[in-house]
Amino acid sequence: MRKRCLPVLIIVILLVAIFLFIPICSADPALTVYSYSLSPEIFMPGDNGVLTLTIKNAETTNTYASTATSGSNSVTATDNVGATIANIYIESDSDSYKKYVKAVDNFDDIGYITPTNTITIDFELRADVNITEGLYFPIVVIDVEESGYEDANYPVKVKVSNSSVDLIKASIPSKVSMSGSTDITLTAVNNRDASVNAVTITPQQIDGVEFVQDSIFVGDLESYSSEDVTFSIIPSETGVKNLTFDISFKNGDNLHSNYLDLSVEVIETLDVAPVLYSFPSTISKGTSSKVRLEVYNAKSDSISGVLVTPVSEVTVSPSQYFIGSMDADDVFSASFDVITDDLDIGSEYSINFKVSFKQGDNYYETPAVSSSFKVIKPVESGGGEMNLIFITIFIIIIIGLFLFYRLKKRKTVR
């Protein structure tokens, strides 16, 4: 029985001796990715961005003391809990078509990091062109230089989305008048889960149409938000015009663009114009005659500074007629006196009337409307005297007849 127990006793003694000379715990630093952020928050295929890592040594003391005992002797060892980071790199992630989310570079010899301290490192990340949209998890690897310490591995989530910023029609007239400017309203829509910045809408220049604004800067556009922009166009010729508007925006520092095509028809119809209401066909020389017209505003917006100007060699009073502001669908009357003192009898004269007005910050002038009249001889002054003589004779005859019948009646009575 004693012989059987002896080997077991020897084994137990050896195990106790080995245990006594082994430190109680290892001074392994707790390196971890304390936090991270991405810019942009959500990548688009082909985007470059920045992954900002904050790496922390989570230990709370700089050293750790361990004691080993051999018989009556004890040995105390002090270990550092800091660590030297030899390398930090990122293992890429890919889709089934071998398109990657990957880091552009890695960092060597970061240095020594003591307990409770942190370091911040920026990695440039790239999402390959035409990569499939979805979630990717590239892994941050922290390579610790000290032997016996494990490297830290930490996956980071990177979302790639094809969603873009679009332009849609808000208020587009199918037909546009040749007079003045016409407003076209578009809506910029951010369909992404994150905000975008530097949003700018620019019309492509075409023949026959002038854009009052070269471009409109919207700036930041929050996730799933929209903003209306209005361009004023000034046509110079009729026909169907195909318009293209470009929208550019930045996702982080990455510039992207989109576009919208639309068409409008430019027609001759005037939405601001004078209409002649009363115009004489003849005027006697030396007299004046009144001309009446109406100015209408068929635009959907108000106009200001409305001025009617007659253009002719004929003397017209007043030389201009100021109306001022006109609301949408408003009508205003104006009248002028045509003076014929210096005109030739038998000659025909024409008068053009044009309307100028202000819309926004721009001034416009309508095509002129025209009408003509002929100068005729004045009524002779003798004709009036003869009429007066005839009227006088007629009155004398009436009075004579009255007196004759009265006198005759008296004789009969006698």
FIKOLTI-343270 format. One record per atom (N, C-alpha, C): residue in three letters; x, z, y. Coordinates in pm, whole numbers, plus 50000, padded with zeros to 5 digits. Layout:
ALAXZY...
This chain:
MET500845000049880MET500005000050000MET500875000050124ARG502005008250124ARG502885008550238ARG503594995250258LYS503924988450145LYS504604975550154LYS503704965150219ARG502404965550194ARG501484956050254ARG501324958450403CYS501364971050448CYS501154974150590CYS502374971250675LEU503564971450612LEU504784969650690LEU504844956250762PRO504594944750697PRO504624931850771PRO503624931450886VAL502444937250867VAL501434937150973VAL501904945251090LEU502544956751064LEU503024965451170LEU504124958551251ILE505014951351179ILE506094944151248ILE505514933351341ILE504504926251294ILE503894915551375ILE503254921451501VAL502584933051484VAL501924939251599VAL502964943551702ILE504084949351657ILE505134953751749ILE505714941951826LEU505954930751757LEU506504918751823LEU505544913251929LEU504254912951897LEU503274907751993LEU503214916552118VAL503314930052099VAL503284938952213VAL504504936852300ALA505674935052236ALA506904932952312ALA506854920052393ILE506324909552332ILE506204896652404ILE505254898052522PHE504144904952501PHE503144906452607PHE503694914252727LEU504574924652694LEU505114932852801LEU506074925152890PHE506694914952844PHE507664907352922PHE507054894752986ILE505744892952974ILE505044881753036ILE504334886953161PRO504484879853278PRO503764884153400PRO502274884853375ILE501634893853449ILE500204895953430ILE499404883553468CYS499744876253581CYS499044863953620CYS500024854653690SER499634841953702SER500484831953766SER500134830953914ALA501154828753997ALA500924827154142ALA500604812754174ASP499534807254115ASP499144793254134ASP498334791854262PRO498804784254362PRO498054782854487PRO496754775354464ALA495664779354534ALA494344773054519ALA494184762054621LEU494824750554599LEU494704739254690LEU493394731854664THR492694728554771THR491424721554756THR491154713054879VAL490264703154862VAL489764695754977VAL488654704155039TYR488994710455149TYR488074719855212TYR486864712655274SER487094700955336SER486014692855392SER486524678755413TYR485584669455432TYR485964655655463TYR484844649055543SER485214638755615SER484234630955691SER484624616355687LEU483624607755707LEU483824593255705LEU483394587155837SER484144577555885SER483754569556001SER484074554755972PRO483034546455962PRO481604549355981PRO481034557555867GLU479874563455889GLU479244571655786GLU478884563155665ILE478414550955691ILE478024541755584ILE478744528555607PHE479454523655507PHE480224511355518PHE479324499255495MET479734488155553MET479204475055518MET480294467655440PRO479924458255353PRO480964450655282PRO481964444555379GLY483254446455350GLY484314441355436GLY484764451155543ASP484114462855554ASP484454472455659ASP485734480155627ASN486464483555732ASN487524493555726ASN487004506155793GLY487424517655741GLY486994530155800GLY488054540855785VAL487734552655831VAL488674563855826VAL488064575255747LEU488794579855645LEU488434591855569LEU489314603155619THR488714613255679THR489464624655731THR489334636255634LEU490474640555578LEU490514651355480LEU491074663955544THR490444675255516THR490994688255551THR491344695355421ILE492634697755398ILE493124703755274ILE493524718155304LYS493084727255217LYS493304741455243LYS493914748255122ASN494834757655150ASN495314766855048ASN494414779155055ALA493574780754955ALA492544791054960ALA493034804954925GLU494324806254888GLU494854819754862GLU494854827854992THR494714841154975THR494624849755093THR495904857555121THR496874857455027THR498144864455048THR499304854755029ASN500404857455096ASN501564848555088ASN502354850154961THR502364862154903THR503134864754780THR502264872254680TYR502754871854553TYR502064879254449TYR503114886254363ALA503004899454347ALA503964907154268ALA503474908854127SER504374906154029SER504034907953888SER505084916953825THR504684925653733THR505574935553670THR505634933153521ALA506874933153468ALA507094931953323ALA507834944353276THR507434950353166THR508024962753115THR508654960352978SER509884965652960SER510584965052831SER511094979152800GLY510414985452708GLY510784999352678GLY510515008052797SER511585014752841SER511455023552957SER511795016553088ASN512145003353081ASN512534995853201ASN511394986753247SER511154986353377SER510144977553437SER510824968153536VAL510374955253531VAL510924945153621VAL509774939453706THR509924940253839THR508894934953930THR509394921953991ALA508554911353981ALA508904898254038ALA507884894754147THR508394888854253THR507534884554365THR507524869354372ASP506344863554364ASP506194848954367ASP505504844654496ASN505924833254550ASN505234827254664ASN503944820554617VAL502904821654700VAL501624815454663VAL501414802454741GLY502354798754824GLY502284785954893GLY502704774754800ALA502554762354847ALA502924750954766ALA503404739554854THR504264731554797THR504744719454865THR503974707554811ILE503324700354901ILE502564688454859ILE503504676554858ALA503734671254739ALA504654659954726ALA503994646854767ASN502704645554736ASN502044632854763ASN500534634954765ILE499854627654851ILE498394626954848ILE498014612154843TYR497224608554747TYR496794594654735TYR495364594054686ILE494764582254690ILE493364580554654ILE493254570154544GLU492614574154435GLU492334564754327GLU491054557154362SER491134543954363SER490014535654408SER488874535554307ASP487704531254355ASP486524529354271ASP486034515054293SER485414509054191SER485024494854203SER483674492454140ASP483104480654172ASP481874476254107ASP482234468053984SER481204462553922SER481444454953798SER482154441753823TYR482244437553949TYR482924425053982TYR484344427454033LYS484854439554012LYS486204443254053LYS486404442154204LYS485354445654276LYS485464447354421LYS485604462254449TYR486554465854534TYR486974479754541TYR486644486454675VAL486444499654666VAL486594508654780VAL487934515654757LYS488884513454845LYS490244518054820LYS490914522354950ALA491994530054931ALA492804534255045ALA493864523755074VAL494184522255202VAL495194512555241VAL496604517755209ASP496804531055220ASP498134536655194ASP497994550855140ASN499154557255112ASN499184571155070ASN500214578555153PHE500274591955137PHE501174600155218PHE502124607955128ASP503434606255151ASP504474613455077ASP504984625155159ASP505534635255084ASP506234646455148ASP505424652555263ILE504234656855228ILE503374662955330ILE503984675955381GLY504614683755290GLY505234696155332GLY504614708255265TYR505014719555314TYR504634732355253TYR503374737755322ILE502454742455241ILE501214747855296ILE501044762255246THR500984771355339THR500894785455307THR499434789655289PRO499214801455229PRO497834806155208PRO497034806855337THR495764803855326THR494734803755432THR494934792455534ASN496014785055525ASN496264774255620ASN495654761155573THR495444752355668THR494894739155638THR495734728255703ILE495624716255647ILE496214704355709ILE495154693455709THR495194684655807THR494224673655820THR494964660455811ILE494444651755727ILE495074638755705ILE494004627955713ASP494334616855779ASP493424605355791ASP493894594155699PHE492984589655613PHE493244578155528PHE492424566255577GLU493014554655577GLU492244542555607GLU491654537455476LEU490334536355473LEU489614531155357LEU489124517055385ARG488994509355278ARG488504495655293ARG487524492555182ALA486384486855222ALA485414481855124ALA485594466755116ASP485874461654999ASP486144447354984ASP484964438955029VAL485284426955078VAL484244417355115VAL483424413854991ASN482114413055009ASN481174409554902ASN481064420254794ILE481504432454823ILE481314443154727ILE479824446254714THR479404450354594THR477994453654570THR477624466354646GLU476474466154711GLU476074478354782GLU475724489254683GLY475984501754722GLY475734513054634GLY476654524554668LEU476754534354576LEU477594546054595LEU478894544454517TYR480004548354580TYR481324547854517TYR481984561554534PHE482844564854434PHE483484578054434PHE484984576754412PRO485714572254513PRO487174572654502PRO487634587254495ILE488754589754423ILE489214603454397ILE490464606454477VAL490414617454552VAL491574622354625VAL492454630354527VAL493714626654516VAL494644633454427VAL495724640354512ILE495844653554495ILE496884661254566ILE497954664854464ASP499114658854480ASP500224660854387ASP501094672454437VAL501084683654362VAL501834695554400VAL503244694754340GLU504234697554422GLU505624695854381GLU506074706654283GLU505654719054301GLU506114729954217GLU505694727854072SER506634730253979SER506334728653836SER505404739853793GLY504544736553700GLY503604746453649GLY502294746853724TYR502224740353840TYR500984740053916TYR500234727153886GLU498924728253878GLU498124716553849GLU497834708853979ASP497794695553966ASP497384687354080ASP495884689154105ALA495474687454232ALA494054688454267ALA493434674554271ASN492244673254214ASN491504660654214ASN490134662954275TYR489764654454370TYR488504656654441TYR487834643154470PRO486624640754415PRO485934628054444PRO485224628754579VAL485264617854655VAL484524616954780VAL483494605854767LYS482324608054829LYS481224598254819LYS481294588454935VAL481324575654900VAL481314565055001VAL480114555954973LYS479224554555072LYS478064545855056LYS478314532455123VAL478004521655051VAL478124508155105VAL476734501955109SER476344496655226SER475004491055243SER475074477555312ASN474234468355266ASN474134455055328ASN473164454855445SER472424465455468SER471434465755577SER472124462855709SER471404455455795SER472024450955919SER471154454456038VAL471524449256154VAL470724450256276VAL470124436556303ASP468814435856316ASP468114423056328ASP467494421456466LEU467264408856502LEU466464405256618LEU465134399656570ILE464034404456627ILE462724399156593ILE461994395456722LYS460984386756710LYS460194382656825LYS459244393756866ALA459194396456995ALA458254406357047ALA457174399457129SER457574391857231SER456614384457314SER457244371057351ILE456824360757280ILE457384347257299ILE456244337457326PRO456124332057448PRO455074322057472PRO455394309057399SER454374302757346SER454594290057275SER454844278657374LYS454284279957496LYS454484269757599LYS454994276457726VAL455924269957792VAL456574275357911VAL456404265458026SER456044270458143SER455844262058260SER457174258358324MET457154246958392MET458344242458465MET458584250358593SER457574257658640SER457724264458768SER458224278758748GLY459234282358822GLY459744296058819GLY460384299558686SER460414312358658SER460994317158533SER459914322758443THR460204322958315THR459294328458215THR460064338758132ASP459434350058107ASP460084360758032ASP459904358957882ILE460974361557808ILE460964361657662ILE461454375357618THR460654382357539THR461004395957497THR461314396157347LEU462484401757314LEU462934403257176LEU463094418157146THR463114421557016THR463314435356974THR464534436156882ALA465484444856919ALA466644447656833ALA466274459256742VAL466404457356609VAL465994467356511VAL467194471356425ASN467494484256422ASN468564489356335ASN467954493656202ASN468204485856096ASN467664488655964ASN468574497655880ARG469624502955938ARG470594510555862ARG470264525655861ASP470894532655764ASP470704547155753ASP471544554855855ALA472384547955929ALA473244554456028ALA473184546656158SER473614552956265SER473584546356396SER474664535656405VAL474464526356498VAL475454516056529VAL475694516656679ASN476774510356724ASN477084510956867ASN477454497256920ALA477584496557053ALA477974484157123ALA477044472557089VAL475734475257079VAL474764464657048VAL474604455757172THR474814442757154THR474744433057264THR473984420657218ILE473064415857302ILE472304403557271ILE472724392757370THR473064381057317THR473574370057399THR472864357157362PRO472274349957460PRO471664336957429PRO472724325957425GLN472564316557333GLN473434304857331GLN472934294857435GLN473844289657515GLN473474280557624GLN473084266957568ILE472004261257622ILE471564247857583ILE471204239957708ASP471144226757695ASP470774218057807ASP469274219557837GLY468944219357964GLY467544219458006GLY466954233258023VAL467714243857992VAL467214257558006VAL468334266158062GLU468024273358168GLU468984282958225GLU468514297058196PHE469424305558151PHE469104319558125PHE469544327758246VAL468634335858298VAL468964344058414VAL470024354458375GLN469924360358253GLN470904370058206GLN471864363258106ASP473164364958129ASP474144359658034ASP474124367457904SER473864380357910SER473754388957792SER473134402057836ILE472644409557738ILE472074422757765ILE472734432757671PHE473294443357730PHE473984453757652PHE473014465157624VAL472784467957498VAL471884478757457VAL472654491657435GLY473864490557378GLY474664502557351GLY474374508157214ASP474184521257207ASP473944527957079ASP472504525757034LEU472344524356902LEU471024522856843LEU470974531856721GLU470124542056728GLU470054551756619GLU469454545656493SER469624552756382SER469114548056253SER467624545556259TYR467204533856210TYR465804529856201TYR465094530456336SER465814527756442SER465204527156576SER465244512756626SER464554510356737SER464504496956794SER464474497756945GLU464784486457009GLU464724485857156GLU464414471557197ASP463494470357296ASP463104457257348ASP464084452657456VAL464344439757458VAL465144433557565VAL464394421157613THR464484418457743THR463744407257802THR464704397857873PHE464654385057836PHE465424374657902PHE464474365857982SER464914361558101SER464144352158183SER464774338458171ILE463944328458142ILE464454314758129ILE463864305958238ILE464694296758286ILE464274287358390ILE464464273258336PRO463374266358300PRO463504252758247PRO463804242758358SER464544232458323SER464804221558418SER464304208158365GLU463764208058245GLU463204195758188GLU462164199558083THR461264190258056THR460184192857961THR460644189757819GLY459814194057723GLY460094191357583GLY460284204257504VAL460414202757373VAL460634214257285VAL462094218557293LYS462304231157316LYS463654236657329LYS463884246857217ASN464954244657139ASN465334253857032ASN466344263957085LEU465944276357089LEU466774286957146LEU467364295557035THR468614299957054THR469274308856959THR469824320857034PHE469514332756983PHE470004345257040PHE470884352156938ASP472104355656978ASP473034362856892ASP472964377856923ILE473054386056817ILE473144400456836ILE474424405256767SER475254412256840SER476484417756785SER476414432956794PHE477094439656699PHE477094454256697PHE478334458956622LYS478664471656642LYS479804477556574LYS479324488456478ASN479844487856355ASN479684498556257ASN481034505456247GLY481174516856316GLY482504522456335GLY483264513456431ASP484434508556387ASP485204498956468ASP485054484756417ASN484114482556325ASN483944469356263ASN482854461556334LEU483194449656382LEU482234441356456LEU481454432556360HIS480124432556375HIS479224424356294HIS478284416856387SER477644406556334SER476724398756416SER475574393356332ASN474504389856401ASN473334383856341ASN472724374656446TYR471664367256414TYR471084358156513TYR469604356056486LEU468924350556587LEU467514346956577LEU467314333256638ASP466664324256566ASP466294310956617ASP464804310856653LEU464474304856766LEU463064303056803LEU462954290656890SER461744285556906SER461534273656987SER460364275757082VAL460464269657200VAL459394269657299VAL459234255457352GLU458034252457398GLU457764239257457GLU457624240557608VAL458414233057680VAL458354233057826VAL457404221857869ILE456404225557951ILE455394215857993ILE455364215058145GLU454684204758197GLU454644202158341GLU453724211758417THR452754217558348THR451774225958415THR452454236758498LEU451984238058623LEU452564247958712LEU451764260858706ASP452414271958691ASP451674284558691ASP451714291458828VAL452454285758922VAL452354289559063VAL452334276559142ALA451294274259220ALA451194261459291ALA450114262159399PRO450224253359502PRO449144252159601PRO448124241659555VAL446864244059587VAL445794234459557VAL445064231559688LEU444994218759725LEU444314214859849LEU442804216659832TYR442234224059925TYR440814227159919TYR440004218560017SER440564216160137SER439874208060238SER440924200460318PHE440814186960316PHE441784178760389PHE441054166460443PRO441064164360579PRO440314153060638PRO440964139660604SER440134129660590SER440674116160564SER441034109160695THR440344112560804THR440654106960936THR440624117861040ILE441434115961145ILE441454125361257ILE441574117161386SER440734120361481SER440784113161610SER442034117261686LYS442674107461746LYS443874110161824LYS443554119661939GLY444454129061960GLY444274138562068GLY443494150762029THR443014150961905THR442274162661858THR443084169261744SER442604180661701SER443224187561586SER442174189561478SER442644190661355SER441734192661242SER442354203061148LYS441504210561082LYS441964221460997LYS442124216860852VAL443234221260791VAL443514218660649VAL443484232060577ARG442754232560466ARG442674244960389ARG443214242560248LEU443934252660198LEU444434251960060LEU444414265759998GLU444544266159865GLU444614278759792GLU445884279059708VAL446514290659703VAL447714292759621VAL447334302159507TYR447644298159384TYR447304306559270TYR448564310659194ASN448494322259133ASN449574327359047ASN449004329258907ALA449274319758820ALA448784320558683ALA449784327158589LYS450874332658644LYS451854339558562LYS451304352858512SER451954358358410SER451554371358358SER452184382758437ASP453064379358533ASP453724389358616ASP453414386658763SER453574396958843SER453394395358987SER454604388259047ILE454394382159163ILE455464375559237ILE455434380959380SER456494378759453SER456564384059589SER457174373759681GLY457104376559812GLY457704367559910GLY457084353659910VAL455784352759877VAL455134339659866VAL454994333460004LEU455474321060018LEU455504314260148LEU455064299760129VAL454084295360208VAL453624281460203VAL454214274160323THR454864262860296THR455534255360402THR455064240860402PRO454484235960515PRO454144221760525PRO455394213660563VAL455564202260498VAL456704193560526VAL456154179960568SER456354176360699SER455814163760750SER456374161060889GLU456264148260932GLU456624145061070GLU455494148861166VAL454354152061110VAL453194156161189VAL453374170761233THR452884173661352THR452924187461399THR451814195361330VAL452224205961259VAL451284214461185VAL451494228761232SER450404235761255SER450474249561301SER449674258661208PRO450254269661160PRO451624274161183PRO452624265961102SER453884267361135SER454914259761063SER455144265260922GLN454794277960898GLN454834284060766GLN453724294560758TYR453224296460637TYR452174306360617TYR452674316460514PHE452824329060558PHE453374339460470PHE452234346860400ILE452244346660269ILE451224353760190ILE451734367360144GLY452994368060103GLY453564380660056GLY453484381859906SER453004392959857SER452954395559713SER451644390559654MET451734386059528MET450544381659455MET450614387359315ASP449544393659272ASP449474398959136ASP449244387559037ALA449374390758910ALA449084380958806ALA447644376258817ASP447424363258803ASP446084357058811ASP445434358658949ASP446254360259051ASP445734361859186ASP445624348259256VAL444684347159354VAL444484334859433VAL444424338959579PHE445084330859666PHE445094334059809PHE444884321159887SER444084322159995SER443784310360078SER444704309960200ALA445014297760242ALA445824295660362ALA445254283660437SER445364283660571SER444854272460650SER445864268660758PHE445854255460791PHE446764249960892PHE445964240660984ASP446424239461110ASP445854229961204ASP446804217961218VAL446214205861200VAL446984193461216VAL446744187961357ILE447814186061434ILE447714181861574ILE448144167261586THR447314159061651THR447544144561653THR447934138961789ASP448294147361884ASP448574142662020ASP449644131762023ASP450674133061941ASP451794123661947ASP451744113061838LEU450614111761769LEU450534102161659LEU449954088761707ASP450224078361631ASP449774064761666ASP448434061861601ILE447554055861683ILE446224051961633ILE446394041061527GLY445664042661417GLY445704032761311GLY446774035561207SER447654044661235SER448724047861139SER448254058761042GLU448874058660924GLU448554068460821GLU449724078160806TYR449414090860794TYR450444101160784TYR450144110160664SER451204115360606SER451044124360491SER451704137860522ILE451174148060457ILE451714161660470ILE451944167160329ASN453154172360304ASN453474178860177ASN453434193960196PHE452884200760099PHE452854215360101PHE453604220559977LYS454564229160000LYS455294235359889LYS455214250559901VAL455334257259786VAL455274271859780VAL456614277159730SER457174286359802SER458374293359756SER458004307959730PHE458664314059629PHE458344327859595PHE459534334259524LYS459464347359513LYS460514355059447LYS459944361259320GLN460684359959211GLN460324366359085GLN461564373559032GLY461484386759024GLY462674394358991GLY463664393659106ASP464884389859073ASP465924388459177ASP466164373859215ASN465304364959170ASN465534350659190ASN464414344459272TYR464794334059351TYR463844326759434TYR463564313059372TYR462304308759383TYR461894296059324TYR461064288359425GLU460974275259401GLU460194266459488GLU459414256859400THR458114255659427THR457274246859346THR457384232459394PRO457084222859307PRO456964208959354PRO455854208059460ALA456024198959554ALA455074197959666ALA453814190559624VAL452674194559684VAL451444186859672VAL451254179559806SER450694167659799SER450644159159918SER449264152959938SER448914150660064SER447704143260098SER447934136260232SER447134126160261SER447354118160382SER446044116460460PHE446174112660587PHE445024110160674PHE445384098560767LYS444364092960829LYS444554081860923LYS444114086161061VAL444874081761162VAL444544084961301VAL443624074061356ILE442484078061413ILE441514068361466ILE441364070161617LYS440714060461679LYS440504060861825LYS439614072661861PRO439894078461975PRO439014089262021PRO437724083262076VAL436664090662084VAL435394086162143VAL435604084662293GLU435184072162352GLU435414069662494GLU434544078862581SER435144082762694SER434434091962784SER433194085462844GLY433164071362871GLY432004064362928GLY430814065062837GLY430984064662721GLY429884065262626GLY429084077862646GLY429714088262684GLY429004100862706GLY428154100162830GLU428664093262936GLU427904092163061GLU426674083563041MET426794072562965MET425644063862938MET424564071562864ASN424984079462771ASN424004087562697ASN423274097062791LEU424014102362885LEU423394111662981LEU422374104263069ILE422704091763110ILE421774083763193ILE420504080763116PHE420664076562989PHE419484073462907PHE418594085762889ILE419214096862870ILE418434109262852ILE417694112662982THR418384110363095THR417744113363225THR416544104163248ILE416704091063224ILE415614081363240ILE414444085063151PHE414774089063025PHE413724092662929PHE412914104662981ILE413644114363038ILE412964126363090ILE412074122463211ILE412604113563299ILE411824109263417ILE410554102063374ILE410664093463270ILE409494086263221ILE408444095963170ILE408914105963093ILE407974115863038ILE407274123363152ILE408064127263251ILE407464134563364ILE406494125563441GLY406854112563458GLY405964103263531GLY404664101263459LEU404724099663326LEU403494097963247LEU402614110363258PHE403274121663254PHE402514134263264PHE401774135063399LEU402494131763507LEU401874132363641LEU400784121863656PHE400964109763596PHE399974099163605PHE398674103363539TYR398754108763416TYR397534112863346TYR396844124663416ARG397624132963477ARG397054144363548ARG396294139663673LEU396884129963747LEU396254124763868LEU394984117163833LYS395014109663724LYS393874101963681LYS392724111163641LYS393054122363579LYS392054131863534LYS391334137863657ARG392024140063766ARG391444146063886ARG390454136263949LYS390814123563954LYS389914113664014LYS388634112463934THR388734113463808THR387544112463721THR386614124163748VAL387154135563769VAL386354147663793VAL385604146263924ARG386154140464028ARG385494138764156ARG384344129164142
